[in-house]
C-alpha cells in the first residue's frame, strides 16, 4: 500500500501532469454500419523521458492500464522525439 500521504502527493502530481502536458478526448469510430462507438482517451506527451517514466511509475502503482508510444517529429520547428502515454477507457 505504501504511505497514504505519498500516494496522494503522487496522484496530485499526475493530475497536474495531465493538466499541463496532457489532454482528454472522445475518439469516435464506426461500428460496421451499426452506429458509432465513443471511447474516452487520456494522454500525456512530453520530450523528457524521465518525466514520462515518472508518470508511468505512478500509473503502475495505481494499477491503471496504459500504453506508451514514441513519436518522432522529423519536420517542423521541433525535431525532438517525444514519448506519449495513452490511457483508454471502455
C-alpha positions as CSV (number, residue, x, y, z in Angstrom):
1,X,0.0,0.0,0.0
2,X,2.7,2.5,0.9
3,X,2.4,5.8,2.6
4,X,-1.1,7.4,2.1
5,X,0.3,10.9,2.0
6,X,2.9,9.9,-0.6
7,X,0.2,8.3,-2.7
8,X,-1.9,11.4,-2.5
9,X,1.0,13.6,-3.5
10,X,1.8,11.3,-6.5
11,X,-1.8,11.3,-7.5
12,X,-1.9,15.1,-7.4
13,X,1.4,15.3,-9.3
14,X,-0.1,13.0,-12.0
15,X,-3.3,15.1,-12.2
16,X,-1.2,18.2,-12.7
17,X,0.8,16.4,-15.4
18,X,-2.4,15.7,-17.3
19,X,-3.5,19.3,-16.9
20,X,-0.2,20.8,-18.1
21,X,1.2,18.2,-20.6
22,X,-1.9,16.1,-21.4
23,X,-5.3,16.0,-22.9
24,X,-8.7,14.4,-22.7
25,X,-10.9,13.5,-25.7
26,X,-13.6,11.2,-27.0
27,X,-12.5,9.1,-30.0
28,X,-15.3,8.3,-32.5
29,X,-15.2,5.1,-34.5
30,X,-17.7,3.5,-36.9
31,X,-19.2,0.1,-35.9
32,X,-19.8,-1.6,-39.3
33,X,-22.9,0.4,-40.1
34,X,-24.4,-0.1,-36.6
35,X,-23.7,3.4,-35.4
36,X,-20.7,4.9,-33.7
37,X,-18.6,3.9,-30.7
38,X,-17.1,6.6,-28.5
39,X,-14.0,5.8,-26.4
40,X,-12.6,8.2,-23.8
41,X,-8.9,8.8,-24.1
42,X,-6.4,10.5,-21.8
43,X,-2.8,11.2,-23.0
44,X,0.4,12.8,-21.8
45,X,3.0,13.9,-24.3
46,X,6.5,15.1,-23.4
47,X,10.0,15.1,-24.8
48,X,11.6,14.4,-21.4
49,X,11.9,10.6,-20.9
50,X,12.3,10.9,-17.1
51,X,9.0,12.8,-16.9
52,X,7.3,10.1,-18.9
53,X,8.8,7.3,-16.7
54,X,7.8,9.2,-13.5
55,X,4.2,9.2,-14.9
56,X,4.4,5.5,-15.7
57,X,5.7,4.7,-12.2
58,X,2.6,6.4,-10.7
59,X,0.2,4.7,-13.1
60,X,1.8,1.3,-12.3
61,X,1.4,1.9,-8.5
62,X,-2.3,2.9,-9.1
63,X,-2.8,-0.2,-11.3
64,X,-4.0,1.9,-14.2
65,X,-3.5,0.3,-17.6
66,X,-1.6,2.4,-20.1
67,X,0.1,2.3,-23.5
68,X,3.4,4.1,-24.4
69,X,4.4,5.1,-27.9
70,X,7.4,7.1,-29.1
71,X,6.8,9.8,-31.8
72,X,9.4,11.3,-33.9
73,X,9.0,14.8,-35.3
74,X,11.1,14.9,-38.5
75,X,9.8,18.1,-39.8
76,X,8.8,21.5,-38.4
77,X,10.4,23.6,-35.7
78,X,10.9,20.9,-33.1
79,X,12.9,17.9,-34.3
80,X,12.9,16.2,-30.9
81,X,11.3,12.8,-30.4
82,X,8.7,12.6,-27.7
83,X,7.0,9.9,-25.7
84,X,3.3,9.6,-25.3
85,X,1.3,7.8,-22.6
86,X,-2.2,6.8,-23.7
87,X,-5.0,5.6,-21.3
88,X,-8.1,4.2,-23.0
89,X,-11.4,3.9,-21.2
90,X,-14.1,1.4,-22.1
